[in-house]
């Protein structure tokens, strides 16, 4: 281990200890027993306020508010951010893109951990009218409530974007700063109100997302430069981040009932690893501070559009290939190592023997699993497949696709 900074060893060791302590002392259950009744009571008592907000829809017979808040929620959803981030990399704003990716992964992990830790319900429907017009919203409705991930993510990402723009444009005009700040506040307020109006969250969920988001944003603004320096020029980056990503799959609470939250965490955990690995390999070529930016003479809009037309198919093909490769390699590797596995969706042949138990055990990442080699009957191989799939997608966005652009004069 010579040459590895001590802080890396201690941080990984600390996560391992935390997983073991949480498992041995049943920390998840103890915290849930304290927090869940209080939050649940707040959700129940807040139902009347939600119904009052939803009553505004009676003034718009054409469902305008449904469409408005549903569209706004999608614009700040994780799938939208995932699709939007490659455009930032290809536009020349690599620092903003990688910072927002890592911040998004941190928010996604923290928010989903708290959701599944507390396992507090969403507003009861009925009487609350729950509007789920998209597949993404239908899956979100299967998660627990506190905190509102949309609110948390909007606070962090809009706050960091505002910080970046003020520094990038070197704006010192007080009126401009106030206007941008007010626009960010209005966006956060509309997102929070929209989540309540759509019946997806109670008031306590939105307040929780707002408070946690402000704490995370404040912390991120203190450490973001250190994180960026480590990613682009640090020591032992790839091995450390790989180990960190792997451990975070286990440092996750088991929810009271299975939810999609862990799947979202797994996907963005893989995205963060793919981005970091790609940046490490190609920073000096495609992601340094002097790369051409969109609307400059070196990168006009039509060239940027060409990058999108080439880049999107490239990363989709890489996502497909990564998934296919993982579906072949992981079962073979697991069998070779004697690790029992199951699959809940990706490999039907591994699903038959598990029966209903596989659905109960769908949440494969949890704090109780430091003793996984002794206590687990089998592991859900879908977790590894999903992780590799999204890691490959993200890597191709910052390494493979930019490598193709020069050959196509893009």
C-alpha positions, 0 to 999 in steps of 0.5 A, a space after each residue: 500500500 506504499 504511496 497511498 495517501 493516509 486519508 484514502 486508507 482511513 476513509 475507506 476503513 471508516 466506511 467499512 467500520 460503519 457498515 459493520 457497526 450499523 449491521 451489528 447494532 441494528 442502527 437502521 432499525 433503531 433510527 427508524 423506530 425513532 424518526 418514522 412515527 414522527 414523520 408519519 404523523 406529520 404526513 397525516 396531519 399535512 393531508 388537509 394542506 395538500 388537499 387545499 393546494 390541489 383544490 387550485 386545479 378546480 380553477 383550471 378545467 383543462 389540467 394546466 397545473 397538472 401539465 405545468 408541474 409535471 413538466 417542471 418536475 421532469 426537468 429537474 429529475 435524475 433521468 433529465 440530468 443524466 441525459 443533460 450532463 453529456 451536453 455540458 461536457 461536449 460544450 466545453 464546460 467540463 469543470 461544471 459538468 464533472 462537478 455537477 455529476 459528482 454533486 448529483 451522485 452525492 445528493 442521490 446517495 444521501 437523499 435515497 439513504 435517508 428515504 430508505 432509512 426512515 421509510 416514511 410514507 408518501 401522502 395517502 392516495 386517496 384522499 390525496 390525488 396523485 398525478 403520475 403522468 410519466 413512467 419516471 413519476 410512477 416509479 418515484 411513487 414507489 419510493 418513500 417520502 422524506 426527503 423530497 429528492 426533487 427539492 434537494 437536487 434542485 437546491 444543490 444543482 441550481 445553487 452550484 450552477 448560480 455559483 459557477 455562473 457568477 464566477 465564470 462571468 466574473 459578475 460583480 453587478 449587485 442587481 444581476 446577482 440578486 436577479 439570478 438568485 431570485 430566479 433560483 429561489 423561484 425555481 426551488 419554490 415552484 419545484 417544492 410546491 409542485 411536488 406537493 400539488 402532484 400529491 407526491 410529497 407532503 410539506 414535511 418532505 419538501 421542508 426536509 429536502 430544502 434543509 438537507 439541500 442547503 446543508 449539502 450545498 454549503 458543504 459542497 461549496 467548501 470542498 468542491 475545488 479540493 474534489 476537482 483537483 483530486 479528480 483531475 490530478 490526484 494520486 491513486 484516483 482510480 483505485 480509490 474511487 473504485 473502492 469507494 463506489 463498491 463500498 457505497 453499494 453496501 453502505 446503504 440502509 435496508 428499507 422497510 419494503 423494497 423500493 427503486 431507490 437503491 437502483 437509482 443510487 447504483 446507477 448514479 454511483 456507476 455514472 460517477 465512477 465512469 466520469 472520474 475514470 474518463 476524466 483521469 485518462 483524457 483530462 489533458 486532451 479534452 477536459 482542461 480549462 483551455 478547451 473551446 467552449 460553445 459559441 466560440 469561433 472554435 466551437 460554433 453551435 453547428 459543430 456542437 450539434 454535430 457532437 450531439 448527433 455523434 455522441 448520443 448514439 455512441 453512449 447508447 451503444 456503449 451502454 448496451 455493450 456494457 450491459 451485455 458484457 456484464 450479463 456474461 461476465 458477472 455470472 461466470 465470475 460469481 460461479 468461479 468464486 463460489 458466490 451464490 447469485 440471483 437476478 430479479 430482471 436482467 437474467 431470467 434463468 437466475 430468477 426461477 429458483 428464488 421465487 417470491 424471495 427474490 422480490 423480498 430481497 430486491 434491495 441488495 445494498 444495505 448496511 446489514 451486509 458487511 456480514 454478507 458472506 456469512 448471512 446472505 443466501 444469494 446476491 442480486 447480480 442485477 446490482 453489478 450489471 446496472 453499475 457496470 452499464 452506467 459506468 460504461 455509459 458515463 465513461 463513453 461520454 467523456 472519453 470514447 465520444 470526445 475521442 471520435 470528435 477530432 476524426 469527424 472535425 467536431 
